[in-house]
Amino acid sequence: MSPASRRGAAALLLPSALLVLAAWLVYGPSLHAGWLWDDTEEVVQNAVLRDPAGWWKVWLAPAGPDYFPLKSAVQWLEWRAWGDAPAGYHAVSIGLHLLSAFLFWRLLGRCGVRRGWIGGLLFVVHPLAVESVAWVAELKNTLSLPLLLLAMLCYLDFDDRRESPPAGAYRLSLLCFLLAMLAKSSVVMFPGVILLHAAWRRGRIDRRDALASVPFFAVALGLGLVTVWFQQHRAIAPGHELAGGAGERLAAAGHALVFYLGKSVWPFGLVPIYPRWAIDPSAPLAYAPWLGLAGLGFCLGRWRRGWSRPVLFGLGFFALNLLPVLGLVAMSYLRMSRVADHFAYLPLLGILGLAAAGLDRLLSRVPAGGPAAAAWLGLAALALVLGWQSRRYARIFDRELVFWSYTVERNPAAWAAQGNLGYALFQQGRAAEAVPHYEAALRLNPAYAEAQYNLGTALLQLNRLPEAVAAYERATRLQPASAEMQNNLGMALVRDGRLAQAAGHFARAVALDPDYAEAHHNLGNALLLTGHWREAIGEYRQVLRLHPDDAAAKSGVEMAERALQHRE
């Protein structure tokens, strides 16, 4: 191998090893982390993942709150590989994050950044990415991003040869974008990025650029509307629609943009659920962020030559990809907070691309010797500080109790965090400590049915029967269609000696879910104890229909039949 070849290999291998090492140092502890928040619903308790036919049901008969079938299909495969062991899921998310870093490096190189690996390194270690990588449920982020980056790279192959454009590269770009949309539709702004790239590269958007973007806009519009439908009909429950008119949403979107920009540049003080700002749409200052951003855009556009054009491209990429998650379109998450780290996972590349381009230019211009060494030490220090902060933050995503305790400590007004911390304490057998957190959650959000239900369960375990019954009654009023809540209210009434009332709630539970074996059994017991033996036999036989070997149900049938014979 010639000296030039050895230098070329070293220029690839050393930065590659650095990216892998950085990912290991930051996210290695996450391989031992457990399930968090809605990981249980998405993976552990997701019946579709256990279903042999689940691989096609996620495409044609989706049951969840979103239509991200590619993400669900990957989880179906993961379940067959890892089962309910979280380590494998974490490893996949980390691997996808690292893959995105390498593709980002390649993309920066195609855009003229000689040391594009700097951008890849900054992306690996940036704290704002931690939530997407360390939280299994955000597989949709880590899966959609490499597909989107591949779509970008393929489109550049097409765009670089405008005189004789390769149709294969164009079709592959469109396919990768479609797959990215099927993993998570937050990549929907890619057609706008195509036009933004044309404006940056050639200073204008011509007819050829516009025509090339049309199929991408068609995919974005079609699947974007599907996402909106799922949010409105599946994710946002009736009675939980977002409050606030157009003025409030517009003002809040400006504050969110500034927030994300600040956290991209200074990623400290991160919290899984941020305080939800109060916005007064009638106050002129509520729109101040938009005025500041418009002024910045005007200045950069006014002098859009030289350095300002790539800055416009980077900031435009950042803002454009944040547009779907700023709250202008209703999303279920916005009930808890107006911002979240995982919403910034893709847009972050715009800021990091600018940082990498600036650092690359600096390193190319500083004289050899002391100044160059100082510049490299500065870059190393930046990477170390970001990596240290990311590793510390990733440790928060370890166990439910650690995660929710951290969140409540920094945002005690987060009703979801209070409720989930209560549940984490209850799971550890600390029901008395859980109760104050459930109560805090309900003071913050009286419509929080799950917290009402969990409060009832904790009070029942503490033998505070009247309070438990009252909590369960409030929960069933909030969610009258929940068979589980009706059943547990019935069980609390049984313990309080109110068998007739209990039987009514057990009956509602089996009416809501005819295959709810536990509720059938409880109704059978209540009917048996109140002398309705024939009806009790019917309920026990329903249990045996579902579980033919259920010994308790067989015993119940025998007792009811003996009681009937004795009466006759």
Stockholm file with secondary structure:
# STOCKHOLM 1.0

chainA/1-568         MSPASRRGAAALLLPSALLVLAAWLVYGPSLHAGWLWDDTEEVVQNAVLRDPAGWWKVWLAPAGPDYFPLKSAVQWLEWRAWGDAPAGYHAVSIGLHLLSAFLFWRLLGRCGVRRGWIGGLLFVVHPLAVESVAWVAELKNTLSLPLLLLAMLCYLDFDDRRESPPAGAYRLSLLCFLLAMLAKSSVVMFPGVILLHAAWRRGRIDRRDALASVPFFAVALGLGLVTVWFQQHRAIAPGHELAGGAGERLAAAGHALVFYLGKSVWPFGLVPIYPRWAIDPSAPLAYAPWLGLAGLGFCLGRWRRGWSRPVLFGLGFFALNLLPVLGLVAMSYLRMSRVADHFAYLPLLGILGLAAAGLDRLLSRVPAGGPAAAAWLGLAALALVLGWQSRRYARIFDRELVFWSYTVERNPAAWAAQGNLGYALFQQGRAAEAVPHYEAALRLNPAYAEAQYNLGTALLQLNRLPEAVAAYERATRLQPASAEMQNNLGMALVRDGRLAQAAGHFARAVALDPDYAEAHHNLGNALLLTGHWREAIGEYRQVLRLHPDDAAAKSGVEMAERALQHRE
#=GR chainA/1-568 SS CCHHHHHHHHHHHHHHHHHHHHHHHHHGGGGGCCCCTTHIIIIITCHHHHSTTHHHHHHHSCCSSSCCHHHHHHHHHHHHHHTTCHHHHHHHHHHHHHHHHHHHHHHHHHTTCTTTHHHHHHHHHCGGGHHHHHCGGGHHHHHHHHHHHHHHHHHHHHHHTCSSCCHHHHHHHHHHHHHHHHHCGGGTTHHHHHHHHHHHHHSSCCHHHHHHHHHHHHHHHHHHHHHHHHIIIIISCTTCCCCCCHHHHHHHHHHHHHHHHHHHHSCCSCCSSCCCCCCCTTSGGGGHHHHHHHHHHHHHHHTCSTTHHHHHHHHHHHHHHHGGGSSSSCCGGGGTCSCCGGGGTTTHHHHHHHHHHHHHHHHHHSCTTHHHHHHHHHHHHHHHHHHHHHHHHHTTSSCHHHHHHHHHHHCTTCHHHHHHHHHHHHHTTCHHHHHHHHHHHHHHCTTCHHHHHHHHHHHHHTTCHHHHHHHHHHHHHHCTTCHHHHHHHHHHHHHTTCHHHHHHHHHHHHHHCTTCHHHHHHHHHHHHHTTCHHHHHHHHHHHHHHCTTCHHHHHHHHHHHHHHHHHC
#=GC SS_cons         CCHHHHHHHHHHHHHHHHHHHHHHHHHGGGGGCCCCTTHIIIIITCHHHHSTTHHHHHHHSCCSSSCCHHHHHHHHHHHHHHTTCHHHHHHHHHHHHHHHHHHHHHHHHHTTCTTTHHHHHHHHHCGGGHHHHHCGGGHHHHHHHHHHHHHHHHHHHHHHTCSSCCHHHHHHHHHHHHHHHHHCGGGTTHHHHHHHHHHHHHSSCCHHHHHHHHHHHHHHHHHHHHHHHHIIIIISCTTCCCCCCHHHHHHHHHHHHHHHHHHHHSCCSCCSSCCCCCCCTTSGGGGHHHHHHHHHHHHHHHTCSTTHHHHHHHHHHHHHHHGGGSSSSCCGGGGTCSCCGGGGTTTHHHHHHHHHHHHHHHHHHSCTTHHHHHHHHHHHHHHHHHHHHHHHHHTTSSCHHHHHHHHHHHCTTCHHHHHHHHHHHHHTTCHHHHHHHHHHHHHHCTTCHHHHHHHHHHHHHTTCHHHHHHHHHHHHHHCTTCHHHHHHHHHHHHHTTCHHHHHHHHHHHHHHCTTCHHHHHHHHHHHHHTTCHHHHHHHHHHHHHHCTTCHHHHHHHHHHHHHHHHHC
//
